[in-house]
Amino acid sequence: MDRLAMFMRFQTFAFLAYAIGWFLLPDFVNDTVFGWDTETFWPRLMGAGFFAIAWGEWKVIERLPERMDLVWMFVGIPLGLLVALLWERLADSYTGSELFWWVSVAVTAVFGIGLAVLRSGADQEATV
């Protein structure tokens, strides 16, 4: 259970990094990372969403033994992001930085798969 909580804290900090980038630096993220020339409303909205996700995950960590059912939601978020990143590549519609794409794929895969494995292990730990 302690490893699961620690891993979830790391994921919370990753969500906060996304939130700060999208919410506070939308022009930098749009121009530098993705090469998009768009208004800043939608990126800021995504940043606010990532802040909410990070806050929600932190609250779940505080009551983890009671809220183990909510951990699967935090497995689904990075796996959903991973599917979106892979879809963009397969659709050949990603115009951003290659480095950002590969780092994002690696980070979301590590968090999605790692959290799923630790969550499953916590179920086995609880039954022993």
Legacy VTK file of the C-alpha trace (Angstrom):
# vtk DataFile Version 3.0
C-alpha trace
ASCII
DATASET POLYDATA
POINTS 128 float
0.000 0.000 0.000
2.890 2.361 0.745
4.436 1.788 -2.688
1.077 2.485 -4.322
0.700 5.755 -2.388
4.243 6.826 -3.262
3.735 6.040 -6.940
0.459 7.959 -6.941
2.239 10.959 -5.423
4.751 10.898 -8.281
1.873 10.769 -10.746
0.239 13.718 -8.973
3.405 15.760 -9.499
3.420 14.778 -13.186
-0.200 15.987 -13.491
0.828 19.224 -11.777
3.650 19.670 -14.285
1.150 19.289 -17.130
-1.230 21.683 -15.373
1.406 24.351 -14.876
2.546 24.077 -18.469
-0.924 24.270 -19.964
-2.404 26.790 -17.535
0.463 29.205 -16.935
2.466 28.869 -20.164
-0.083 28.093 -22.908
1.709 30.069 -25.625
5.000 28.306 -24.904
3.339 24.881 -24.904
1.351 25.590 -28.057
4.174 27.145 -30.065
7.252 25.294 -28.851
5.952 21.843 -28.062
3.114 21.352 -30.517
3.733 23.986 -33.152
0.119 25.143 -32.881
-0.991 28.685 -33.518
-4.188 28.880 -31.494
-5.864 30.907 -28.799
-4.957 30.241 -25.183
-8.443 29.427 -23.852
-8.426 25.679 -24.596
-4.921 25.028 -23.273
-5.744 26.920 -20.076
-8.919 24.877 -19.744
-6.870 21.683 -20.058
-4.475 23.031 -17.428
-7.358 23.655 -15.052
-8.509 20.086 -15.671
-5.066 18.721 -14.839
-5.050 20.777 -11.620
-8.390 19.210 -10.692
-7.125 15.706 -11.479
-3.982 16.249 -9.387
-6.013 17.582 -6.471
-8.447 14.672 -6.680
-5.645 12.144 -6.726
-3.988 13.776 -3.730
-7.273 13.550 -1.795
-7.598 9.863 -2.701
-4.030 9.221 -1.492
-4.906 10.761 1.876
-7.655 8.137 2.351
-6.181 5.373 0.221
-7.245 2.320 2.269
-10.861 3.517 2.136
-10.794 4.700 -1.485
-9.011 1.914 -3.333
-11.935 1.816 -5.773
-10.939 5.229 -7.148
-7.388 4.194 -7.984
-8.523 2.602 -11.266
-9.663 6.021 -12.456
-6.093 7.266 -12.055
-4.894 4.252 -14.033
-7.293 5.128 -16.843
-6.217 8.751 -17.176
-2.603 8.112 -18.287
-3.694 5.144 -20.392
-6.266 7.389 -22.098
-3.553 9.959 -22.738
-1.356 7.193 -24.138
-4.107 6.116 -26.541
-4.570 9.746 -27.636
-0.835 10.149 -28.262
-0.665 6.930 -30.256
-3.790 7.864 -32.214
-2.241 11.194 -33.189
0.816 9.340 -34.500
-1.212 6.740 -36.400
-3.462 9.419 -37.906
-0.333 11.338 -38.892
-1.810 14.511 -37.410
0.807 15.221 -34.747
2.859 18.269 -35.726
4.757 18.880 -32.512
8.169 18.026 -31.176
9.382 14.445 -31.529
11.128 14.620 -28.176
7.942 15.749 -26.431
5.963 12.947 -28.078
8.405 10.236 -27.011
8.745 11.604 -23.470
4.956 11.822 -23.147
4.523 8.264 -24.413
7.139 6.980 -21.963
5.736 8.909 -18.989
2.111 7.929 -19.616
3.035 4.286 -20.216
5.098 4.113 -17.025
2.367 5.710 -14.920
-0.526 3.800 -16.471
1.079 0.363 -16.409
2.978 0.905 -13.155
-0.088 2.097 -11.292
-2.164 -0.800 -12.643
0.429 -3.322 -11.458
0.745 -1.693 -8.020
-3.050 -1.474 -7.662
-3.448 -5.154 -8.490
-0.651 -5.962 -6.041
-2.423 -3.987 -3.320
-5.495 -6.219 -3.763
-3.339 -9.314 -3.266
-1.620 -7.673 -0.292
-4.975 -6.967 1.360
-6.159 -10.572 1.032
-3.025 -12.053 2.620
LINES 1 129
128 0 1 2 3 4 5 6 7 8 9 10 11 12 13 14 15 16 17 18 19 20 21 22 23 24 25 26 27 28 29 30 31 32 33 34 35 36 37 38 39 40 41 42 43 44 45 46 47 48 49 50 51 52 53 54 55 56 57 58 59 60 61 62 63 64 65 66 67 68 69 70 71 72 73 74 75 76 77 78 79 80 81 82 83 84 85 86 87 88 89 90 91 92 93 94 95 96 97 98 99 100 101 102 103 104 105 106 107 108 109 110 111 112 113 114 115 116 117 118 119 120 121 122 123 124 125 126 127
